[in-house]
Amino acid sequence: MDFNPMRLDGKRILVTGASSGIGRACAIYAARLGAVVILTGRRLQALEETRTACAIDAPSPVVLAGDLADVSFSGSLPEAILSAAGPLDGFVHAAGNGPAIPIGVASARLLDESMKVNYCAFMLLMQAFSKRKFANPGFSAVAVSSISAEVGWAGGALYSGSKGALSSAVRSLAIELAPKGTRVNAVCPGYVKTPLFEAVAGSGMSGDEGKTRLLAKQPLGLGQPEQIASAVCFLLSEAASLITGVNLPVDGGFSAQ
């Protein structure tokens, strides 16, 4: 086989939020590049659909369904993965929720859920994966953050705040874990055609005209989950072996303006 540093052959990679959207695309893309993927998310039936799509190009993935907002599930997940698949080579945190709500009516529950899934679950899992028991040498973690970590929008304080915390943590973890050979990066998508798009960006839309105005901010147009997955898998791969601590915009030119 010709040398290809983008290949992920035999690497065991956990993908959270693998039920749909960017998480599902990351799992399928990684499998096509040769990875053994471990899928987690809240919806078992949707995870099984992702498993079927992945198994076309790779061994049937391991599925571990659960809610990352539940700290007990996040805490038990590394041991479950170790038992089912062995130590990991990579981790994609694509799980997320996107409450688009004015701060005046935001509840403590929504704030708590947003932080638990978007930020705290990533940190708890990274705590485990910083240990040799759960992660192989050369471990690579990629968080799916957002351009909302840098760009404000009305109704986005809860979502933007949690993604901002995630992006900041990536930079610090990269420095802390570099001596172990671990790389930590993030991708920051702009507007992408996912179920979450309607929930997050929906507050800025009013029919087709509102959506047109919103997408005019993104010169290359509305992104597709597969376009984010390709950037994620690049950061997981040996092709990115000198890259860590980066928040990579994958935003169709949004942040260039």
Salt bridges, closest charged atoms under 4 A:
ASP9 OD1 - ARG7 NH2 2.71
GLU48 OE1 - ARG51 NE 2.85
GLU49 OE1 - ARG24 NH2 3.34
ASP57 OD2 - ARG32 NE 3.27
GLU79 OE2 - LYS133 NZ 2.62
ASP112 OD2 - LYS116 NZ 3.17
GLU113 OE2 - ARG109 NH1 3.11
GLU198 OE2 - LYS211 NZ 3.40
GLU209 OE2 - ARG213 NH1 3.43
